[in-house]
Amino acid sequence: MTTCKRTLLLSFLTCLACAQVPPADVAPRIERQIRAYYDLPESVKVTISAPHPSDFPNYDGYTVTLDGGSEKKTFDFLLSKDQKTLIRMTKMDLTKDPYADNMKKIDIKDRPVRGNRNAKVVVVNYDDFECPFCSRAHQTLFPELLKEYGDRVAFIYKDFPLAEIHPWAVHAAVDANCLAGLNNDAYWDFADYLHGNQAVVNSEKGRDNQFAALDRITLNEGAKFKVDTAQLQACMKANKENAVTASVKEGESLGIDGTPTMFVNGRMLNGARSVAELRSVFDNALQQAGVAAPAHPSASVNPPAQPRDSATR
């Protein structure tokens, strides 16, 4: 596993859950089984709807709500008429393109772009500047894959800081966005530097010192690209997190629970992937878009996979 991940309390519920209210003994019996199967804590409240007609003969439909306090999810199930068989119901609409639906949810307006802004293949990476696996993913994309695909692909970053485990990630995202609003290249240079030098910030003692280090890096990047210093300082002082918060909510609507998470024309890729894996996905997306893939050099050597970080919500 190669992601920085916050473990959503209910993310493991992908197969079965509990069912009906009448008769009275059915709901507690099934709830007992599902709590044991998924090792659900008592803090998760399970609510089972009344039965409703289903599309399948000899089965009733049920809606099960799982409420963990900070998060609530609903699932559809089928229960046989003899109350012996429970099925988790997942319907797929073949008339819709799930990848295209994902891209419709992603707002890339005004985001900094690397590569070809008008490319038919768009790679959107939900990033956390403090995440070590994001650093690994970033250094896989840039500069190697950017050089190979730069005229064929648009690379875009969105914010998904895991504030629960990364105390300076939100501040870094805010500073980066201040740069982005003034200079596209300054944003990417900041991203390159920070993903290659996380230790510079991590070595500072205490959150205030870490924030000060981030601000110094941001101002240095601004000076390097000759942005308006007064505007940059005003943006940093305002410390508005609205855009970062909106990006996180957007990511959650797409099912993101860890970083890095990448979307290639809407296809989700979790974790830091190898160069070979990314080339395969990029080439496939280019082929589907009617664009020739670039020639590739000999295979690159990537560092071995590492365990993912996690934080319980």
C-alpha contacts under 8 A as a table, 3 or more apart, distances in Angstrom:
res1	aa1	res2	aa2	distance
1	M	271	G	6.88
1	M	305	A	6.69
1	M	306	Q	6.17
1	M	307	P	5.02
1	M	308	R	5.28
2	T	133	F	6.02
2	T	271	G	4.70
2	T	272	A	5.23
2	T	273	R	7.72
2	T	305	A	6.21
2	T	306	Q	5.58
2	T	307	P	5.79
2	T	308	R	5.02
3	T	133	F	5.52
3	T	134	C	7.41
3	T	258	G	6.07
3	T	259	T	5.12
3	T	260	P	5.80
3	T	270	N	7.09
3	T	271	G	4.42
3	T	272	A	6.38
3	T	307	P	7.61
3	T	308	R	4.73
3	T	309	D	6.56
4	C	131	C	5.95
4	C	132	P	7.41
4	C	133	F	6.29
4	C	134	C	7.67
4	C	162	L	7.95
4	C	258	G	5.33
4	C	259	T	4.91
4	C	260	P	6.91
4	C	271	G	7.88
4	C	308	R	5.30
4	C	309	D	4.52
4	C	310	S	6.11
5	K	162	L	7.74
5	K	257	D	6.02
5	K	258	G	3.73
5	K	259	T	6.06
5	K	308	R	6.54
5	K	309	D	5.52
5	K	310	S	4.47
5	K	311	A	6.52
6	R	162	L	7.10
6	R	164	E	7.85
6	R	257	D	5.78
6	R	258	G	5.71
6	R	309	D	7.76
6	R	310	S	4.86
6	R	311	A	4.39
6	R	312	T	5.78
6	R	313	R	6.63
7	T	11	S	7.38
7	T	257	D	6.84
7	T	258	G	7.94
7	T	310	S	6.05
7	T	311	A	5.73
7	T	312	T	4.97
7	T	313	R	6.33
8	L	11	S	5.32
8	L	257	D	6.84
8	L	312	T	6.68
8	L	313	R	5.94
9	L	12	F	7.73
9	L	68	G	6.93
9	L	71	E	7.97
9	L	312	T	7.15
9	L	313	R	6.55
10	L	13	L	5.85
10	L	66	L	7.63
10	L	68	G	7.63
10	L	73	K	7.68
11	S	14	T	7.42
12	F	38	Y	7.21
13	L	16	L	6.79
13	L	17	A	7.41
13	L	38	Y	7.17
14	T	88	R	7.75
15	C	87	I	7.79
15	C	88	R	5.50
16	L	34	I	7.28
16	L	77	F	7.64
16	L	86	L	7.28
16	L	87	I	6.30
16	L	88	R	4.87
17	A	30	I	7.58
17	A	31	E	7.35
17	A	34	I	5.56
17	A	64	V	7.22
17	A	75	F	7.92
17	A	77	F	7.42
17	A	86	L	7.98
17	A	88	R	6.97
18	C	27	A	6.73
18	C	30	I	5.03
18	C	31	E	5.13
18	C	33	Q	7.98
18	C	34	I	6.32
18	C	46	V	7.94
18	C	48	I	6.94
18	C	64	V	6.60
18	C	77	F	8.00
18	C	86	L	8.00
19	A	26	V	7.42
19	A	27	A	5.78
19	A	30	I	6.46
19	A	31	E	7.64
19	A	48	I	5.76
19	A	49	S	7.56
19	A	62	Y	6.09
19	A	63	T	7.58
19	A	64	V	6.79
19	A	77	F	7.18
19	A	78	L	7.98
19	A	79	L	6.97
19	A	86	L	7.68
20	Q	23	P	7.74
20	Q	26	V	6.32
20	Q	27	A	5.39
20	Q	48	I	5.97
20	Q	49	S	6.50
20	Q	50	A	6.08
20	Q	51	P	6.16
20	Q	62	Y	6.56
20	Q	79	L	7.85
21	V	24	A	5.97
21	V	25	D	7.99
21	V	26	V	6.49
21	V	27	A	5.32
21	V	48	I	6.53
21	V	49	S	6.88
21	V	50	A	5.93
21	V	51	P	7.67
22	P	25	D	7.52
22	P	26	V	6.70
22	P	27	A	7.61
22	P	50	A	7.75
23	P	26	V	5.77
23	P	27	A	7.91
24	A	27	A	6.60
24	A	28	P	7.85
25	D	28	P	5.90
25	D	29	R	6.20
26	V	29	R	5.23
26	V	30	I	6.21
27	A	30	I	5.38
27	A	31	E	5.98
27	A	48	I	7.26
28	P	31	E	4.95
28	P	32	R	5.97
29	R	32	R	5.26
29	R	33	Q	6.55
30	I	33	Q	5.07
30	I	34	I	6.22
31	E	34	I	5.14
31	E	35	R	6.03
31	E	46	V	7.43
32	R	35	R	5.31
32	R	36	A	6.31
33	Q	36	A	5.22
33	Q	37	Y	6.05
34	I	37	Y	4.88
34	I	38	Y	6.00
34	I	39	D	7.79
34	I	40	L	7.76
35	R	38	Y	5.48
35	R	39	D	5.26
35	R	40	L	4.77
35	R	41	P	7.47
36	A	39	D	4.97
36	A	40	L	6.93
37	Y	40	L	7.98
40	L	44	V	6.75
41	P	44	V	5.88
42	E	45	K	7.22
43	S	68	G	6.31
43	S	69	G	7.77
44	V	66	L	6.39
44	V	67	D	5.39
44	V	68	G	4.48
44	V	69	G	7.34
45	K	65	T	7.92
45	K	66	L	5.72
45	K	67	D	4.99
45	K	68	G	6.47
46	V	64	V	7.04
46	V	65	T	5.83
46	V	66	L	4.87
46	V	67	D	6.56
47	T	64	V	5.76
47	T	65	T	5.04
47	T	66	L	6.53
48	I	62	Y	7.09
48	I	63	T	6.17
48	I	64	V	4.71
48	I	65	T	6.47
49	S	62	Y	5.80
49	S	63	T	5.28
49	S	64	V	6.26
50	A	62	Y	6.57
50	A	63	T	7.85
51	P	60	D	5.91
51	P	61	G	5.56
51	P	62	Y	5.19
52	H	60	D	5.89
52	H	61	G	4.99
52	H	62	Y	6.30
53	P	59	Y	7.87
53	P	60	D	5.44
53	P	61	G	5.69
54	S	57	P	7.53
54	S	59	Y	6.45
54	S	60	D	5.41
54	S	61	G	5.01
54	S	78	L	7.52
56	F	59	Y	5.76
56	F	60	D	7.86
58	N	80	S	5.79
58	N	81	K	5.45
59	Y	78	L	5.75
59	Y	79	L	5.28
59	Y	80	S	4.35
59	Y	81	K	5.58
60	D	78	L	5.52
60	D	79	L	5.35
60	D	80	S	6.42
60	D	81	K	6.84
61	G	76	D	7.12
61	G	77	F	5.72
61	G	78	L	4.69
61	G	79	L	6.51
62	Y	76	D	5.86
62	Y	77	F	5.15
62	Y	78	L	6.20
62	Y	79	L	7.52
63	T	74	T	6.60
63	T	75	F	5.71
63	T	76	D	4.79
63	T	77	F	6.33
64	V	74	T	5.48
64	V	75	F	5.23
64	V	76	D	6.41
64	V	77	F	7.48
65	T	72	K	7.00
65	T	73	K	5.71
65	T	74	T	4.35
65	T	75	F	6.53
66	L	72	K	5.67
66	L	73	K	5.38
66	L	74	T	6.26
67	D	70	S	7.77
67	D	71	E	6.06
67	D	72	K	4.32
67	D	73	K	6.57
68	G	71	E	5.23
68	G	72	K	6.03
69	G	72	K	7.01
70	S	313	R	7.96
75	F	88	R	7.75
75	F	89	M	7.73
76	D	88	R	6.38
76	D	89	M	5.27
76	D	90	T	7.19
77	F	86	L	7.01
77	F	87	I	5.60
77	F	88	R	4.59
77	F	89	M	4.86
78	L	86	L	5.73
78	L	87	I	5.03
78	L	88	R	6.43
78	L	89	M	6.43
79	L	83	Q	6.03
79	L	84	K	7.53
79	L	85	T	5.80
79	L	86	L	4.63
79	L	87	I	6.47
80	S	83	Q	5.08
80	S	84	K	6.28
80	S	85	T	5.32
80	S	86	L	6.57
81	K	84	K	7.84
82	D	85	T	7.70
83	Q	86	L	7.57
93	D	96	K	5.85
94	L	97	D	7.36
96	K	101	D	7.68
97	D	100	A	5.31
97	D	101	D	6.22
98	P	101	D	4.97
98	P	102	N	6.25
98	P	266	G	7.60
99	Y	102	N	5.09
99	Y	103	M	6.44
99	Y	265	N	6.59
99	Y	266	G	4.08
99	Y	267	R	5.36
100	A	103	M	5.13
100	A	104	K	6.34
100	A	265	N	7.26
100	A	266	G	5.86
101	D	104	K	5.15
101	D	105	K	6.74
101	D	266	G	7.44
102	N	105	K	5.35
102	N	106	I	6.80
102	N	254	L	6.75
102	N	266	G	5.11
102	N	267	R	7.75
103	M	106	I	5.20
103	M	265	N	6.67
103	M	266	G	5.01
104	K	107	D	7.64
105	K	250	E	7.10
105	K	253	S	7.97
105	K	254	L	7.51
106	I	250	E	6.93
108	I	111	R	5.43
108	I	156	I	7.48
111	R	156	I	6.76
111	R	157	Y	7.38
111	R	158	K	7.81
111	R	180	A	7.38
112	P	156	I	6.33
112	P	157	Y	7.41
112	P	180	A	6.26
112	P	184	N	5.23
112	P	185	D	7.97
112	P	187	Y	7.15
112	P	188	W	7.68
113	V	116	N	7.68
113	V	117	R	6.18
113	V	154	A	6.32
113	V	155	F	5.65
113	V	156	I	5.16
113	V	157	Y	7.91
113	V	184	N	7.15
114	R	117	R	7.17
114	R	146	L	7.74
114	R	150	G	7.34
114	R	154	A	5.88
114	R	155	F	5.00
114	R	156	I	6.70
114	R	188	W	7.97
115	G	146	L	6.64
115	G	149	Y	7.39
115	G	150	G	4.10
115	G	151	D	5.77
115	G	152	R	7.32
115	G	153	V	5.85
115	G	154	A	4.93
115	G	155	F	6.14
116	N	119	A	5.18
116	N	150	G	6.05
116	N	151	D	5.07
116	N	152	R	6.22
116	N	153	V	5.69
116	N	154	A	4.98
117	R	153	V	7.77
117	R	154	A	5.33
118	N	154	A	7.13
119	A	122	V	6.71
119	A	151	D	7.31
119	A	152	R	5.50
119	A	153	V	5.15
119	A	154	A	5.64
120	K	152	R	7.19
120	K	153	V	6.85
120	K	154	A	7.96
120	K	286	L	7.57
120	K	289	A	6.36
120	K	291	V	7.98
121	V	152	R	6.90
121	V	153	V	5.03
121	V	154	A	6.40
121	V	264	V	7.02
121	V	265	N	5.78
121	V	282	F	7.88
121	V	285	A	6.52
121	V	286	L	6.35
121	V	289	A	7.21
122	V	153	V	5.79
122	V	154	A	4.79
122	V	155	F	6.20
122	V	156	I	7.50
122	V	263	F	7.93
122	V	264	V	5.90
122	V	265	N	5.29
123	V	153	V	7.07
123	V	154	A	6.00
123	V	155	F	4.89
123	V	156	I	6.10
123	V	262	M	6.87
123	V	263	F	5.66
123	V	264	V	4.54
123	V	265	N	6.38
124	V	155	F	6.15
124	V	156	I	4.79
124	V	157	Y	5.62
124	V	158	K	6.96
124	V	262	M	5.60
124	V	263	F	5.08
124	V	264	V	6.52
125	N	155	F	7.76
125	N	156	I	6.28
125	N	157	Y	4.82
125	N	158	K	6.06
125	N	260	P	6.77
125	N	261	T	5.82
125	N	262	M	4.23
125	N	263	F	6.32
126	Y	157	Y	5.88
126	Y	158	K	4.72
126	Y	159	D	5.55
126	Y	160	F	5.50
126	Y	251	G	7.40
126	Y	259	T	6.59
126	Y	260	P	5.82
126	Y	261	T	5.28
126	Y	262	M	6.12
127	D	134	C	6.25
127	D	157	Y	6.45
127	D	158	K	6.08
127	D	159	D	5.32
127	D	160	F	5.36
127	D	161	P	6.83
127	D	259	T	6.09
127	D	260	P	5.48
127	D	261	T	7.26
128	D	131	C	5.34
128	D	134	C	6.32
128	D	159	D	6.47
128	D	160	F	5.56
128	D	161	P	4.53
128	D	162	L	6.83
128	D	169	A	6.14
128	D	173	A	7.71
128	D	259	T	6.59
128	D	260	P	7.20
129	F	134	C	7.00
129	F	135	S	7.35
129	F	161	P	7.22
129	F	169	A	5.58
129	F	172	A	6.55
129	F	173	A	7.08
129	F	191	A	7.56
129	F	194	L	6.80
129	F	195	H	6.36
129	F	198	Q	7.89
130	E	134	C	7.75
130	E	135	S	7.94
130	E	161	P	7.79
130	E	166	H	6.04
130	E	168	W	6.95
130	E	169	A	5.26
130	E	195	H	7.76
130	E	198	Q	6.63
131	C	134	C	5.17
131	C	135	S	6.50
131	C	166	H	7.30
131	C	259	T	7.25
132	P	135	S	5.01
132	P	136	R	6.43
132	P	195	H	7.95
133	F	136	R	4.91
133	F	137	A	6.16
133	F	259	T	7.34
133	F	260	P	6.74
133	F	271	G	7.28
133	F	272	A	5.99
133	F	308	R	7.78
134	C	137	A	4.95
134	C	138	H	5.93
134	C	195	H	7.43
134	C	259	T	6.42
134	C	260	P	5.14
134	C	272	A	6.84
135	S	138	H	5.07
135	S	139	Q	6.23
135	S	195	H	4.56
135	S	196	G	6.59
136	R	139	Q	5.28
136	R	140	T	6.33
136	R	195	H	7.86
136	R	272	A	6.51
137	A	140	T	5.03
137	A	141	L	6.34
137	A	260	P	7.15
137	A	271	G	7.86
137	A	272	A	4.79
137	A	273	R	6.78
138	H	141	L	5.18
138	H	142	F	5.98
138	H	192	D	7.67
138	H	195	H	6.89
139	Q	142	F	5.11
139	Q	143	P	7.02
139	Q	192	D	7.97
139	Q	195	H	7.64
139	Q	196	G	7.64
140	T	143	P	7.39
140	T	144	E	6.71
140	T	145	L	7.06
140	T	274	S	7.29
140	T	275	V	6.35
141	L	144	E	6.09
141	L	145	L	4.99
141	L	146	L	6.20
141	L	275	V	7.84
142	F	145	L	6.01
142	F	146	L	5.60
142	F	147	K	7.88
143	P	146	L	5.28
143	P	147	K	6.07
144	E	147	K	5.39
144	E	148	E	6.59
145	L	148	E	4.96
145	L	149	Y	5.92
145	L	150	G	7.59
145	L	275	V	7.69
145	L	279	R	7.96
146	L	149	Y	5.28
146	L	150	G	4.80
147	K	150	G	5.50
148	E	294	P	6.45
148	E	295	A	7.69
148	E	296	H	7.27
149	Y	152	R	5.20
149	Y	153	V	5.64
149	Y	294	P	6.72
150	G	153	V	5.61
150	G	154	A	7.20
152	R	286	L	7.87
152	R	291	V	7.66
158	K	247	S	6.42
159	D	173	A	6.55
159	D	244	V	5.76
159	D	247	S	5.58
159	D	248	V	6.40
160	F	244	V	7.31
160	F	247	S	6.56
160	F	248	V	4.99
160	F	251	G	7.04
160	F	259	T	7.25
161	P	166	H	7.30
161	P	169	A	5.33
161	P	170	V	5.65
161	P	173	A	7.50
161	P	248	V	7.45
162	L	165	I	5.92
162	L	166	H	5.67
162	L	169	A	6.99
162	L	170	V	7.94
162	L	258	G	7.70
163	A	166	H	4.93
163	A	167	P	5.54
163	A	168	W	7.56
163	A	169	A	6.44
163	A	170	V	6.57
164	E	167	P	7.03
164	E	311	A	6.66
164	E	313	R	7.94
165	I	310	S	7.80
165	I	311	A	6.28
166	H	169	A	5.53
167	P	170	V	7.35
167	P	207	R	7.17
168	W	171	H	5.41
168	W	172	A	6.26
168	W	207	R	6.97
168	W	210	Q	6.86
168	W	211	F	6.71
169	A	172	A	5.11
169	A	173	A	6.24
170	V	173	A	5.06
170	V	174	V	6.26
170	V	241	E	7.67
170	V	244	V	7.34
171	H	174	V	5.12
171	H	175	D	6.24
171	H	211	F	6.76
171	H	214	L	7.78
171	H	239	N	7.77
172	A	175	D	5.15
172	A	176	A	6.04
172	A	211	F	7.88
172	A	214	L	6.38
173	A	176	A	5.01
173	A	177	N	6.14
173	A	244	V	6.89
174	V	177	N	5.15
174	V	178	C	6.36
174	V	236	M	7.42
174	V	239	N	6.51
174	V	240	K	6.89
174	V	241	E	6.25
174	V	244	V	6.93
175	D	178	C	5.08
175	D	179	L	6.56
175	D	214	L	7.57
175	D	215	D	7.04
175	D	218	T	6.40
175	D	236	M	6.03
175	D	239	N	7.84
176	A	179	L	5.18
176	A	180	A	6.16
176	A	187	Y	5.81
176	A	190	F	6.88
176	A	191	A	7.61
176	A	218	T	7.25
177	N	180	A	4.71
177	N	181	G	6.17
177	N	187	Y	7.28
178	C	181	G	5.36
178	C	182	L	6.90
178	C	232	L	6.23
178	C	235	C	5.85
178	C	236	M	6.55
179	L	182	L	5.32
179	L	183	N	5.93
179	L	184	N	7.52
179	L	186	A	6.03
179	L	187	Y	5.28
179	L	218	T	7.35
179	L	222	G	6.85
179	L	232	L	6.92
180	A	183	N	5.31
180	A	184	N	5.35
180	A	185	D	7.95
180	A	186	A	6.86
180	A	187	Y	4.92
181	G	184	N	7.51
182	L	227	V	6.38
182	L	228	D	7.68
182	L	232	L	7.68
183	N	186	A	5.28
183	N	187	Y	6.58
183	N	225	F	7.51
183	N	227	V	6.91
184	N	187	Y	5.42
184	N	188	W	6.71
185	D	188	W	5.18
185	D	189	D	6.07
185	D	225	F	7.69
186	A	189	D	5.10
186	A	190	F	6.09
186	A	221	E	5.95
186	A	222	G	6.52
186	A	224	K	7.85
186	A	225	F	6.07
187	Y	190	F	5.15
187	Y	191	A	6.27
188	W	191	A	4.89
188	W	192	D	6.07
189	D	192	D	5.00
189	D	193	Y	6.10
189	D	221	E	7.24
190	F	193	Y	5.17
190	F	194	L	6.02
190	F	217	I	7.62
190	F	218	T	7.01
190	F	221	E	6.42
191	A	194	L	5.30
191	A	195	H	5.92
192	D	195	H	5.47
192	D	196	G	6.14
193	Y	196	G	5.18
193	Y	197	N	5.88
194	L	197	N	4.93
194	L	198	Q	5.46
195	H	198	Q	5.87
197	N	200	V	5.62
197	N	201	V	7.72
198	Q	201	V	5.62
198	Q	202	N	6.17
199	A	202	N	4.73
199	A	203	S	5.68
200	V	203	S	5.56
200	V	204	E	7.23
200	V	213	A	7.92
201	V	204	E	5.59
201	V	210	Q	5.38
201	V	213	A	6.12
201	V	214	L	6.90
202	N	205	K	7.77
202	N	210	Q	6.98
204	E	207	R	7.96
204	E	209	N	5.75
204	E	210	Q	5.39
204	E	213	A	7.67
205	K	209	N	6.14
205	K	210	Q	7.01
206	G	209	N	5.56
206	G	210	Q	6.38
207	R	210	Q	4.98
207	R	211	F	6.12
208	D	211	F	5.08
208	D	212	A	6.15
209	N	212	A	4.96
209	N	213	A	6.18
210	Q	213	A	5.07
210	Q	214	L	6.31
211	F	214	L	5.06
211	F	215	D	6.21
212	A	215	D	5.03
212	A	216	R	6.24
213	A	216	R	5.12
213	A	217	I	6.30
214	L	217	I	5.11
214	L	218	T	6.15
215	D	218	T	4.97
215	D	219	L	6.15
215	D	236	M	7.69
216	R	219	L	5.18
216	R	220	N	6.11
217	I	220	N	5.09
217	I	221	E	6.22
218	T	221	E	5.14
218	T	222	G	6.20
219	L	222	G	4.90
219	L	223	A	6.16
219	L	229	T	7.66
219	L	232	L	7.65
219	L	233	Q	7.81
220	N	223	A	5.13
220	N	224	K	6.09
221	E	224	K	4.96
221	E	225	F	6.37
222	G	225	F	5.35
222	G	226	K	5.89
222	G	227	V	5.21
222	G	228	D	7.62
222	G	229	T	6.91
222	G	232	L	7.41
223	A	226	K	4.79
223	A	227	V	6.30
223	A	229	T	7.31
224	K	227	V	7.99
226	K	229	T	7.92
227	V	232	L	7.46
228	D	231	Q	5.44
228	D	232	L	6.26
229	T	232	L	5.06
229	T	233	Q	6.04
230	A	233	Q	5.21
230	A	234	A	6.08
231	Q	234	A	5.13
231	Q	235	C	6.19
232	L	235	C	5.20
232	L	236	M	6.22
233	Q	236	M	5.06
233	Q	237	K	6.00
234	A	237	K	5.11
234	A	238	A	6.15
235	C	238	A	5.19
235	C	239	N	6.49
235	C	240	K	7.75
236	M	239	N	5.17
240	K	243	A	7.60
241	E	244	V	5.23
241	E	245	T	6.05
242	N	245	T	5.16
242	N	246	A	6.13
243	A	246	A	5.09
243	A	247	S	6.15
244	V	247	S	5.10
244	V	248	V	6.28
245	T	248	V	5.15
245	T	249	K	6.29
246	A	249	K	5.14
246	A	250	E	6.12
247	S	250	E	4.98
247	S	251	G	6.16
248	V	251	G	5.00
248	V	252	E	6.21
249	K	252	E	5.04
249	K	253	S	6.27
250	E	253	S	5.15
250	E	254	L	6.63
251	G	254	L	5.12
251	G	255	G	6.58
251	G	256	I	5.35
252	E	255	G	5.00
252	E	256	I	5.03
252	E	257	D	6.79
253	S	256	I	7.40
256	I	259	T	7.89
256	I	261	T	6.88
258	G	261	T	6.73
258	G	270	N	7.76
258	G	271	G	7.90
259	T	270	N	7.29
259	T	271	G	6.36
260	P	270	N	6.40
260	P	271	G	5.18
260	P	272	A	6.36
261	T	268	M	6.96
261	T	269	L	5.76
261	T	270	N	4.63
261	T	271	G	5.92
262	M	267	R	7.88
262	M	268	M	5.69
262	M	269	L	5.00
262	M	270	N	6.40
262	M	271	G	7.96
263	F	266	G	4.90
263	F	267	R	4.99
263	F	268	M	4.53
263	F	269	L	6.13
264	V	267	R	4.98
264	V	268	M	6.67
264	V	269	L	7.77
264	V	281	V	7.58
264	V	282	F	7.15
264	V	285	A	7.25
265	N	285	A	6.98
270	N	273	R	7.99
273	R	277	E	6.16
273	R	278	L	6.51
274	S	277	E	5.21
274	S	278	L	6.32
274	S	302	N	6.18
275	V	278	L	5.19
275	V	279	R	6.05
275	V	300	S	6.65
275	V	302	N	7.22
276	A	279	R	5.14
276	A	280	S	6.29
276	A	299	A	7.17
276	A	300	S	7.47
277	E	280	S	5.21
277	E	281	V	6.42
278	L	281	V	5.12
278	L	282	F	5.95
279	R	282	F	5.10
279	R	283	D	5.87
280	S	283	D	5.24
280	S	284	N	6.14
281	V	284	N	5.13
281	V	285	A	6.25
282	F	285	A	5.13
282	F	286	L	6.16
283	D	286	L	5.02
283	D	287	Q	6.10
283	D	292	A	7.99
283	D	293	A	5.43
284	N	287	Q	5.08
284	N	288	Q	6.29
285	A	288	Q	5.15
285	A	289	A	6.20
286	L	289	A	4.97
286	L	290	G	6.15
286	L	291	V	4.95
286	L	292	A	6.42
286	L	293	A	6.24
287	Q	290	G	5.07
287	Q	291	V	5.59
287	Q	292	A	6.40
287	Q	293	A	7.14
288	Q	291	V	7.59
